């Protein structure tokens, strides 16, 4: 079927108030279609809210497409997944949702396949490892929307004062942290295992220790020998020696750790690209290196992707596909990535970013993406397992905690969730 290329777009705030943008408000004809998109907010203030990004995108789209209304509701990351879940449960699914997971909806038959809505050139442009991560039983339902990798950030001023060089191994990292502590640094190594994003810090360390959340065949392996050894090392060599700062890792959230780094109070921590701008804005001189491994550079780093989904509920397949082809245009992907210091999810935009001088600060993260491993988002159990990790993993490094016991309990939850029990 020929796709209709149409569009008038409004952006709806999390309070549900509709704001007309650039020519919106015109009365459409009886054949007009309204698409609803729920999206996450990547901004950290009203000045750079994702509502502004979508608003700009809307203006461009509606110049060319007069007959489809697209309402974009933007919610914070703490609310967006819950909001979509509530909408689906109420039988009021949006046409599209840009969220953190997709497998539950795909498993219930609620989503269009990527190939049902996207043109062949658009679908073929996605980075290959992101395509694989978006598949359930070999079929792509999750369309990657944004990506990120992690590097070890270090404060150059604090390192120079202590006469240190960036670590290449775990022992180097512990030695550097001890020297920073001797210099009075508040957080020699910030270890955010608080409930905000503990699953990310955990995965980064598990990968650097040769383990991970799953085995190569896809089954959960949280309590593997490598993972237990990794957390035993963290407990004994960092936390137990007072090298992770005044806040217990299980109480330290990612945002607070990033703020402390930007304030000059952190020697080292794992960070994603947005930390560069925050640190530079406060005059912190920093460097970035790959995450150290047990005996050398980590063989894998953590990658993160957020997902666009297309729901069948309202039978708007062609209009959804037409709009998403526009969303994934190379320049639009670049604009979004540059606005929020994220990595492009398409090969065409990645190639452009790698060659552009304005993107040189993102190149180290871009280079890590092909080597990265993502969360096991294709598992319908991942949302439950991730939530359990956020709540429990900090206990593994407390003075009275047992890494083996905590990881064993996490494995039990994961196995039960994976088998549908």
C-alpha positions in Angstrom: 0.0 0.0 0.0 1.2 3.5 -0.8 2.0 5.4 2.4 0.3 8.7 2.9 2.8 11.5 3.7 1.0 13.9 5.9 1.3 15.7 9.2 0.3 18.3 11.8 2.0 17.7 15.1 1.3 18.8 18.6 3.5 18.2 21.7 1.8 17.2 24.9 3.5 17.8 28.2 3.5 15.3 31.1 0.6 17.3 32.6 -1.5 16.5 29.5 -1.7 20.0 28.2 -1.5 20.3 24.5 0.6 23.1 22.9 0.1 23.9 19.3 3.3 24.2 17.4 4.1 26.2 14.2 0.9 26.2 12.3 -0.9 23.5 14.3 -4.5 24.1 15.1 -5.7 24.1 11.5 -8.9 22.0 11.1 -8.1 18.9 9.1 -10.3 17.1 6.7 -12.4 14.0 7.5 -9.7 11.7 6.3 -7.1 13.1 8.7 -5.3 10.5 11.0 -4.0 11.3 14.5 -0.9 9.4 15.6 0.1 9.4 19.3 3.7 9.1 20.3 4.9 8.8 23.9 8.6 9.7 24.2 11.2 9.9 27.0 12.8 13.2 28.0 16.6 13.3 27.5 17.0 16.8 28.7 18.0 17.9 32.2 16.1 21.2 32.2 13.3 23.0 30.5 15.8 24.6 28.1 16.9 21.3 26.5 13.8 19.2 27.1 13.0 16.6 24.4 9.8 18.5 23.8 12.0 21.1 22.0 13.6 18.4 19.9 10.2 16.9 18.9 8.8 20.4 18.3 11.5 21.2 15.8 11.1 17.8 14.1 7.3 18.5 13.9 7.8 21.8 12.1 9.9 20.2 9.4 7.5 17.2 9.0 4.3 19.3 8.8 5.7 21.5 6.0 5.5 18.5 3.8 2.6 16.5 5.2 -0.7 18.3 5.9 -3.1 15.5 6.8 -1.7 13.5 9.7 -1.8 14.9 13.3 1.0 13.5 15.5 0.6 14.2 19.2 3.9 13.7 21.1 3.7 13.3 24.9 7.0 13.7 26.6 7.6 12.1 30.1 10.6 11.8 32.3 12.6 8.6 32.3 11.2 7.8 35.8 7.7 7.9 34.5 7.6 7.0 30.8 7.8 3.2 30.9 5.1 3.1 33.6 2.9 5.5 31.7 3.0 3.4 28.6 2.3 0.3 30.6 -0.7 1.9 32.1 -2.0 3.1 28.7 -1.6 -0.4 27.3 -3.4 -2.0 30.3 -6.3 0.4 29.9 -6.7 -0.6 26.2 -5.4 2.8 25.1 -2.0 2.0 23.6 -0.3 4.8 21.8 0.7 4.4 18.1 4.4 4.7 19.0 6.3 4.6 22.3 10.0 5.6 22.7 10.9 3.8 25.9 13.5 1.5 27.6 12.2 -1.9 26.6 9.9 -3.7 24.1 10.0 -7.5 24.7 6.9 -7.7 26.9 4.8 -6.0 24.3 6.2 -8.0 21.4 5.6 -11.3 23.3 2.0 -10.3 23.7 1.6 -9.7 20.0 0.9 -6.0 20.5 3.7 -4.6 18.2 4.3 -4.3 14.6 7.4 -5.9 13.3 10.0 -3.3 12.3 9.7 -4.6 8.7 6.0 -4.0 8.8 6.4 -0.2 9.2 9.8 0.9 8.1 11.0 1.2 4.6 13.7 -1.2 3.6 16.5 1.5 3.4 15.6 2.8 6.9 15.6 -0.7 8.5 18.8 -1.7 6.7 20.6 1.5 8.0 20.4 0.4 11.7 23.7 -0.6 13.3 23.9 -4.4 13.2 24.4 -5.2 16.9 21.4 -2.9 17.7 19.3 -4.8 15.2 20.2 -8.1 16.9 19.4 -6.6 20.3 16.0 -5.5 19.0 14.9 -9.0 18.0 12.6 -11.6 19.7 12.9 -15.1 18.3 14.9 -13.7 15.4 12.3 -11.0 14.4 13.0 -7.3 15.0 10.3 -5.5 17.0 12.5 -3.0 18.9 13.8 -0.1 16.7 16.8 1.5 18.3 16.4 5.1 19.0 19.4 6.2 21.0 22.6 4.5 22.0 25.4 5.1 24.4 28.6 3.4 25.7 30.6 3.8 28.9 34.2 4.9 29.5 36.2 5.4 32.7 36.3 9.2 33.4 39.1 10.5 35.6 39.8 13.9 37.0 43.1 15.1 35.4 43.7 17.7 38.1 43.4 15.2 40.9 45.5 12.7 39.1 48.3 15.2 38.3 48.4 16.3 41.9 48.8 12.7 43.1 51.3 11.9 40.3 49.0 9.2 38.8 48.4 7.8 35.3 45.1 6.4 34.2 44.5 2.8 35.2 44.7 -0.2 32.8 44.0 -3.0 35.3 41.9 -3.4 38.4 45.0 -3.4 40.5 45.9 -0.1 38.9 42.5 1.3 39.7 42.7 0.3 43.3 46.2 1.7 43.7 45.1 5.0 42.1 42.1 5.2 44.3 44.2 4.6 47.4 46.6 7.5 46.4 43.6 9.7 45.7 42.2 8.9 49.2 45.6 9.9 50.7 45.2 13.2 49.0 41.9 13.8 50.6 39.7 13.1 47.5 36.1 12.7 48.7 35.2 9.9 46.2 38.4 8.2 44.9 36.2 5.9 42.9 32.5 6.5 42.8 30.5 3.3 42.7 26.8 4.1 42.1 24.9 0.9 43.0 21.9 2.8 44.1 18.4 2.0 42.7 18.5 4.7 39.9 20.8 2.8 37.5 22.6 0.0 39.5 22.1 -2.4 36.6 24.5 -0.3 34.4 27.4 -0.1 36.9 26.9 -3.7 37.7 27.0 -4.8 34.1 30.1 -2.7 33.4 32.0 -4.4 36.2 30.8 -7.9 35.3 32.0 -7.5 31.7 35.3 -6.2 32.9 35.7 -9.4 35.0 35.0 -11.7 32.1 31.4 -12.4 33.0 28.0 -10.7 32.4 24.3 -11.1 32.9 23.9 -14.0 30.5 25.8 -16.9 28.9 26.5 -17.1 25.2 23.3 -19.2 24.8 21.2 -16.5 26.4 20.5 -18.0 29.8 21.0 -15.9 32.9 24.3 -16.4 34.7 24.3 -13.8 37.5 25.9 -16.1 40.0 28.7 -17.4 37.8 32.2 -17.8 39.3 33.5 -14.8 37.4 30.7 -12.6 38.6 31.1 -13.7 42.2 34.8 -13.0 42.0 34.2 -9.6 40.5 32.0 -8.5 43.4 34.2 -10.1 46.0 37.0 -7.9 44.6 34.9 -4.8 44.7 33.9 -5.5 48.3 37.4 -6.3 49.5 39.6 -4.0 47.4 37.5 -0.9 47.0 34.5 -0.6 49.3 36.2 -2.4 52.3 39.2 -0.1 52.1 37.1 3.0 52.1 37.9 4.0 48.5 34.4 4.6 47.2 33.5 7.7 49.3 31.3 8.6 52.2 28.0 7.3 50.7 27.4 3.6 50.7 27.4 2.3 47.1 23.9 0.9 47.5 22.7 4.4 48.4 24.7 6.3 45.7 22.7 7.0 42.6 24.2 7.7 39.2 23.0 11.3 39.0 24.5 12.1 42.4 27.8 10.5 41.3 27.9 12.5 38.1 27.1 15.7 40.0 30.0 14.9 42.4 32.3 14.4 39.5 31.3 17.7 37.9 31.9 19.4 41.2 35.5 18.0 41.3 34.9 15.6 44.2 35.4 12.3 42.3 38.7 10.8 41.1 37.2 8.1 38.8 33.9 6.8 37.7 32.2 5.1 34.8 30.4 7.7 32.6 28.5 8.1 29.4 28.9 11.1 27.0 26.5 13.5 28.7 29.0 13.7 31.6 31.5 15.5 29.4 29.3 18.6 29.0 28.4 18.7 32.7 32.0 18.4 33.8 33.3 20.9 31.3 30.6 23.5 32.3 32.0 23.5 35.9 35.6 23.7 34.7 36.6 20.1 35.6 39.5 18.9 33.4 38.9 15.2 32.7 40.2 12.3 30.7 38.6 9.2 29.4 39.9 5.6 29.0 38.4 2.2 28.4 37.2 0.4 31.5 40.1 -1.5 33.0 39.9 -5.3 33.2 41.2 -7.7 35.8 44.5 -8.1 34.0 44.3 -5.5 31.2 41.8 -3.7 29.1 38.3 -5.0 29.4 37.4 -7.2 26.4 33.9 -5.8 26.3 32.2 -2.6 27.4 28.6 -2.0 28.2 26.3 -0.5 25.5 22.8 0.9 26.1 20.1 1.4 23.6 16.6 2.9 24.0 13.8 1.7 21.8 11.1 2.9 19.5 8.0 0.7 19.3 5.0 0.7 17.0 1.7 -0.6 18.4 -0.9 -2.3 16.3 -3.9 -1.1 18.4 -5.1 1.7 16.2 -4.3 0.1 12.8 -2.1 3.0 11.6 0.7 1.0 10.1 1.3 3.0 7.0 1.2 6.4 8.7 3.5 5.2 11.5 6.0 3.9 9.0 5.9 7.2 7.0 6.6 9.2 10.2 9.3 6.9 11.4 11.1 7.0 8.1 11.3 10.7 8.6 12.4 10.4 12.3 15.3 8.1 11.2 16.5 10.4 8.4 20.3 10.7 8.7 20.2 14.4 9.6 17.5 14.0 12.1 19.4 11.2 13.9 22.5 13.4 13.9 20.6 16.3 15.3 19.2 14.3 18.2 22.5 12.6 19.0 24.4 15.9 19.0 21.7 17.6 21.1 21.9 15.0 23.9 25.5 13.7 23.5 24.3 10.3 22.5 25.5 7.9 19.7 23.6 7.5 16.4 21.8 4.2 15.9 22.1 4.2 12.1 25.2 3.5 10.1 24.8 6.6 7.9 24.7 8.9 10.9 27.6 7.1 12.6 29.7 7.5 9.5 29.0 11.2 9.4 29.7 11.6 13.1 33.0 9.8 12.8 34.1 12.2 10.1 32.9 15.5 11.6 35.2 17.7 13.6 32.3 18.9 15.7 31.8 15.4 17.0 35.4 14.6 17.9 34.6 14.4 21.7 32.1 11.6 21.0 34.5 9.5 18.9 35.9 7.5 21.8 32.4 6.4 22.7 31.6 5.7 19.1 34.6 3.5 18.8 33.4 1.4 21.7 29.9 0.7 20.2 30.9 -2.2 17.9 32.5 -4.0 20.8 29.7 -3.3 23.3 27.3 -5.7 24.9 23.8 -4.6 25.6 21.3 -5.5 28.4 19.4 -8.7 27.6 16.4 -6.6 26.5 15.0 -9.3 24.2 14.1 -11.3 27.3 10.5 -10.6 28.5 11.9 -11.2 32.0 14.6 -8.4 31.8 12.4 -5.7 33.3 11.8 -7.7 36.5 15.4 -8.9 36.7 16.7 -5.3 36.2 14.4 -4.0 39.0 15.7 -6.8 41.3 19.3 -5.9 40.6 18.6 -2.2 41.3 17.2 -3.1 44.7 19.6 -5.8 45.9 23.1 -5.5 44.3 24.3 -2.8 46.7 24.0 -5.4 49.5 26.8 -7.5 47.9 29.5 -5.0 48.8 28.4 -4.1 52.4 30.6 -5.1 55.2 28.3 -7.9 56.3 27.2 -8.8 52.8 28.0 -11.9 50.8 28.5 -11.4 47.0 27.8 -15.1 46.5 24.6 -15.0 48.4 23.3 -11.8 46.8 24.1 -13.0 43.3 22.6 -16.4 44.1 19.3 -14.7 45.1 19.4 -12.6 42.0 19.9 -15.7 39.9 17.0 -17.4 41.5 14.7 -14.4 40.7 16.1 -14.3 37.1 15.6 -18.0 36.5 12.0 -17.9 37.8 11.1 -14.9 35.8 12.7 -16.4 32.6 10.7 -19.5 33.0 7.5 -17.6 33.6 7.0 -18.8 37.2 
